[in-house]
Amino acid sequence: MRAFAAALRIFRDALGHFNNDDGWALASHVALSVLMAVFPFLIFATSLASFLGADTFADTAVHLIFDTWPDRIAEPIASEVMNVLTVQRHGLLTVSVIATAYFASNGIEALRIALNRAYRVTEDRSIVFTRLQSLGFVLLATVGFVAISVLLVLAPLAVKIAAKWAPWIENFVGTISFWRYLVASAVLVFGLFAAHKWLPAGRRGFLSLVPGIAITLVCWLIAASLFAAYLETFATYVSTYAGLASIMIAIVFLYMTSTIFIIGAEFNAAIIRYRIARSAVRRG
């Protein structure tokens, strides 16, 4: 009974604060900012990857970003992204490429604002620090994607060489599609922890982040499955929006996932508040 009362209190605190603190508006801001940041990020990352000699980066990056989306939502956007990334660009340190890095960091800043509001903290770091941190996130993600793209190219070669000496190893390595999906899922989880840990002001332990991130992942999986089923069965986006259907589907999906992302942070904040209140009662 006590556990149920605690869960109900946390639930009311999290959803009540989300509703009263412009959570729905913040979710739309995050969704649009992320959508606008995807293309600049991938353009910047592809330019850097080409400079570093990772020629297969574009295909790998598209898989890492969109493999965790439902196929009906991901395929049209991914195809357009590939069309953009296959345009030849010369030179890394040009004004346009630097500008894409800055615009990509706007998506990170939108996440920061939403997380600060969810965790109920006030940003006390300088605008220079926060912007440099956002650019650091973009650069770190780019370097990580480059490394993964190289590994995914080298992995089949390594398996082929190893199989000559140990044929049984082929039964345990799986297909490249399996590894791409596994890596994409790992990148998603790591990105959630990094965002919750370092983007908002204040300090939080890694263990305190687990409940909200777990809620986020479970709700994302359920919501994505339901939304994909809805698109297959009931939706009339194509007849309503014609050529804009893919963009409208992506916006609705990102709005849904942004809402879940913020609510995950709200639950973390509510749990932390509940634990602090319980500790104060025990000390009193």
Order of alpha helices (4+ residues) and beta strands (2+ residues): alpha-alpha-alpha-alpha-alpha-alpha-alpha-alpha-alpha-alpha-alpha
